[in-house]
């Protein structure tokens, strides 16, 4: 199961492991249509469901072996509810991997204040402030083909993740904070240093005992 599958990029990659079934869940009808079109073109066995990833257990007919999610959790307010649904959707000994926006990075997102676009100086760390955040995605801000649009998300701390996972009855097997690619040292030194100072991603591997 691919939670928050979007256009199905990771669904397609996961299918390379030849699962008997694979399901992508997302709230965006437009993104799911792209995923369905790709799946049809590639003769994929994947199916896609328009639904809230945080309530995935409601639409999973049978518990699954593996649940994957990439950069979806910061759009979900209640982590306890999310991981409770993940646990309910997994078979015994089933595994899950979540790639999330690193809590240090999401702590930098500007505090939401209506429809007013944040200034650059508003990107400051407020780690224990769980207020709603609002920001412009970099790929939109620096792309003239798109009109600037405010994205809104939640900020969850490291302990929010750990306690929600433990509370759902899942075992944390590994936590990884990926390093920037070594080649960036030469090709994109500013980007490399920024990644070292403020990690962007955190990957959590869990298991249902």
Secondary structure, DSSP 8 states (H G I E B T S, - for coil): -EET-TTSHHHHHHHTT--S--EEEES-HHHHHHHHHHHHHTT---EEEES-GGGGGGT-SS-EEEEEEES-GGG-S-HHHHHHHHHHHEEEEEEEEEEEE-HHHHTTS-B--TT----GGG----TT----EEEE-HHHHT-TTS---EEEE----HHHHHHHHHHTTEEEEEEE-----TTHHHH-HHHHHHHHHS--EEEEEEEE-
